[in-house]
Amino acid sequence: MIYILYNPLADNRNGRGNAENIGKILETRDVSYLDITGLNAAEFLQKTTPGDKVVLSGGDGTLHHFVNECGGEVPQHPVYYYPTGSGNDFMTDVREWEKDGLVLMNPYLQHLPTVTVNGQTRYFLNGVGYGIDGYCCEEGDKQRAESDSTINYAAIAIKGMMFSYKPREATVTVDGVKHHYTNVWLAPTMNGRFYGGGMMVAPKQRRLREDGLVTTVVMHCKSKLKTLAVFPSIFKGEHIRHTEMVEVLTGREITVSFDQPTALQIDGETIPQVSSYCVHSGKQIFSIIPGIAKDEDQMIAVMER
């Protein structure tokens, strides 16, 4: 049996229709469609057998929901992902390992980093955005509540930098070492390279890096015009060349504090009025689960089973 776990709210509420397209791609009638928003993912996976195939259908928010439902545990059987969201930053990051539109999730679910915000701890796949990126998600949520139109986060960011969003003072503590910045526009911590619908904010970050480190990128600049001029380069990861206003920090435990509450996003999920967040990276040594690929070099062989 092939189980397709879909998010009906993904892609502006087109989740079910997109999921049905997967069944057509797989060319089989032995498919069961299940709404992941009304499902206990961990309990469901415990009932699957080695002969079953599970496919997640949705966007980054769907994946975020799934990994937290599973409590950071890696499924014992292969789980695949088919992107049907509006941003799909996870898939953008791992697309080279795609086969027939699917990518094996299990290697990327091992030892995920966690973020603690307002006393609550969650796992995340892509990254934690804080600053103009959190502001963009907050504004995007408002637009989504008013219309089914596609959200243009780049346009929201530019408009925000010009008029609404004010840069902050920030303290970033990396493995016990404090760094202080003024005029901070964004300070995300990343497990992958992309967020915000294709922004390569952390171009050197790798999900399966053996040292298990995460990356914080601090963009700080007093000049609004210079920030606006440099900001578009984030889509190609070229913003980090501007070392006078962009600093890249890596570590295992990273805390970011702003001098005034600011919206934050975790894999696209918005949390308003946040004063600080703390990220802990996953373990350094990857465990091997029987029948599951340890790293990307083994992924294709698993997918062809």
Buried (B, 14 or more C-beta within 10 A) or exposed (E): EBBBBBBBBBBBEBBBEBBBEBBEEBEEEEBEBBBBBEBEBBEBBEEBEEEBBBBBBBBBBBBBBBBBBBEBEBBBBBBBBBBBBBBBBBBBBBEEBBEEBBBBBBBBBBBBBBBBBEEEEBBBBBBBBBBBBBBBBBBBBEBBEEEEEEBBBBEBBBBBBEEEBBBBBBBBBBEEEEBEBEBBBBBBBBBBBBBBBBBBBBBBBBBBBEEBBBBBBBBBBEEBEEBBEBBBBBBEBBBBEBEEBBBBBBBBBBBBBBEEEBBBBBBBBBBEEBBBBBBBBBEEEBEEBEEBBBEBEBBEEBBEE
